[in-house]
Amino acid sequence: MQAVNFFFVNALLFASLIAVVGVPVLYVTQPSTEEGQRESRRKIYSIAAVWVVLVFITGIVSSLV
């Protein structure tokens, strides 16, 4: 069970790193067109959703360990 917890904690750490670096880069490199901005926002929302899911999974798994 600790190996599963270790996996999810490291996945959360990696997702946090991607969010800290990736979100500002996506904002700076947004194209001026509406379609390009929509695509960048979709990527940012996807990163945030993955991070939130990993937080919940890590909390559940760590409470079981």
MOWO-V945088 format. One record per backbone hydrogen bond with DSSP energy under -1.0 kcal/mol. NH is the residue of the N-H (numbers start at 0). CO is the residue of the C=O. If there is no record, write none. Layout:
nh:NH co:CO
nh:NH co:CO
//
This chain:
nh:4 co:0
nh:5 co:1
nh:6 co:2
nh:7 co:3
nh:8 co:4
nh:9 co:5
nh:10 co:6
nh:11 co:7
nh:12 co:8
nh:13 co:9
nh:14 co:10
nh:15 co:11
nh:16 co:12
nh:17 co:13
nh:18 co:14
nh:19 co:15
nh:20 co:16
nh:21 co:17
nh:22 co:18
nh:24 co:20
nh:25 co:21
nh:26 co:22
nh:27 co:23
nh:28 co:24
nh:36 co:32
nh:37 co:33
nh:38 co:34
nh:39 co:35
nh:40 co:36
nh:41 co:37
nh:42 co:38
nh:43 co:39
nh:44 co:40
nh:45 co:41
nh:46 co:42
nh:47 co:43
nh:48 co:44
nh:49 co:45
nh:50 co:46
nh:51 co:47
nh:52 co:48
nh:53 co:49
nh:54 co:50
nh:55 co:51
nh:56 co:52
nh:57 co:53
nh:58 co:54
nh:59 co:55
nh:60 co:56
nh:61 co:57
nh:62 co:58
nh:63 co:59
nh:64 co:60
//
